[in-house]
Each structure stands twice: as structure tokens, then as C-alpha cells.
């Protein structure tokens, strides 16, 4: 059997998170959950970097670089800059 954490801090944190998610509209809750997950992941990776883990350094670089590359190449693909508009 797997053990479920039942300490008061984790229960109260989950209850608070559930209350916040149900009190907000859906788009805000999606951003909130994503932000919390990235903050937790960054904290774990920061601890790994503090402990001099090369894997944590590489994963943190990936966490920072991939969204930037997505913004540069994918999200901006549909937008045209004034330099790319052909003159008639």
C-alpha cells in the first residue's frame, strides 16, 4: 500500500489551492496552476544547482531556453515585421 501524506501543512496547502482554483475563472486557474508548477520545479532545480548537480543545471537551462525559443520561432511565425512585407 502506498502511504498518503496526511500532515496538517500539506492538507491545508491543498485545501487552500483547491479554494483558490474554484474561486477563479478557468483561464486564471490554468495560469495559476502552471505558475505554481514552474515555481516548484524552479525551486527543486535551484536546490539541485546549490548542491552542484550538473543535471539540475542542464534542466534549468532547458526550462529557461525552450520557452524563449518557442516565442522566437513558433509564436512569432504568424506575425510579419515591417521588413518582411514586400513592397508593391
C-alpha positions as CSV (number, residue, x, y, z in Angstrom):
1,X,0.0,0.0,0.0
2,X,1.2,3.5,-0.7
3,X,1.3,6.0,2.1
4,X,-0.6,9.2,1.6
5,X,0.8,12.3,3.3
6,X,-1.7,13.5,6.0
7,X,0.4,16.1,7.8
8,X,-1.5,19.3,8.5
9,X,0.7,21.5,6.3
10,X,0.1,19.6,3.1
11,X,-3.6,19.2,3.8
12,X,-4.0,22.9,4.4
13,X,-1.9,23.8,1.4
14,X,-4.0,21.5,-0.9
15,X,-7.3,22.9,0.6
16,X,-6.1,26.5,0.0
17,X,-5.1,25.6,-3.6
18,X,-8.4,24.0,-4.2
19,X,-10.3,27.0,-2.8
20,X,-8.3,29.4,-5.0
21,X,-8.8,27.3,-8.1
22,X,-12.5,27.1,-7.7
23,X,-12.9,30.7,-6.8
24,X,-11.4,32.0,-10.0
25,X,-12.4,31.7,-13.7
26,X,-10.9,28.8,-15.7
27,X,-8.2,30.8,-17.6
28,X,-6.8,32.3,-14.4
29,X,-6.7,28.9,-12.7
30,X,-4.8,27.4,-15.6
31,X,-2.2,30.2,-15.4
32,X,-2.1,29.8,-11.6
33,X,-1.5,26.1,-11.7
34,X,1.1,26.5,-14.4
35,X,2.9,29.2,-12.5
36,X,2.9,27.2,-9.3
37,X,4.2,24.1,-11.0
38,X,7.0,26.1,-12.7
39,X,7.8,27.8,-9.3
40,X,8.1,24.4,-7.6
41,X,10.2,23.0,-10.4
42,X,12.5,26.0,-10.3
43,X,12.9,25.7,-6.5
44,X,13.8,22.0,-6.8
45,X,16.3,22.7,-9.6
46,X,17.7,25.7,-7.6
47,X,18.3,23.3,-4.7
48,X,20.0,20.9,-7.1
49,X,22.2,23.6,-8.5
50,X,23.1,24.6,-4.9
51,X,24.2,21.0,-4.4
52,X,26.3,21.2,-7.6
53,X,24.3,18.8,-9.7
54,X,25.1,19.1,-13.4
55,X,21.7,17.5,-14.3
56,X,19.9,20.3,-12.4
57,X,21.9,22.9,-14.3
58,X,21.1,21.4,-17.6
59,X,17.4,21.0,-16.7
60,X,17.2,24.7,-15.5
61,X,18.8,25.8,-18.8
62,X,16.2,23.8,-20.7
63,X,13.4,25.3,-18.6
64,X,14.6,28.8,-19.5
65,X,15.7,28.3,-23.1
66,X,12.8,26.3,-24.5
67,X,10.0,28.8,-23.8
68,X,12.2,31.5,-25.3
69,X,12.9,29.5,-28.4
70,X,9.1,28.8,-28.7
71,X,8.4,32.5,-28.5
72,X,11.0,33.4,-31.1
73,X,10.3,30.7,-33.7
74,X,6.7,29.4,-33.2
75,X,4.6,32.2,-31.6
76,X,6.1,34.9,-33.9
77,X,5.7,32.8,-37.0
78,X,2.3,34.3,-37.9
79,X,3.3,37.9,-37.3
80,X,5.0,39.8,-40.0
81,X,7.5,42.6,-39.3
82,X,7.6,45.7,-41.5
83,X,10.9,44.5,-43.1
84,X,9.3,41.3,-44.4
85,X,6.3,42.9,-46.1
86,X,7.0,43.0,-49.8
87,X,6.6,46.4,-51.5
88,X,4.3,46.7,-54.4
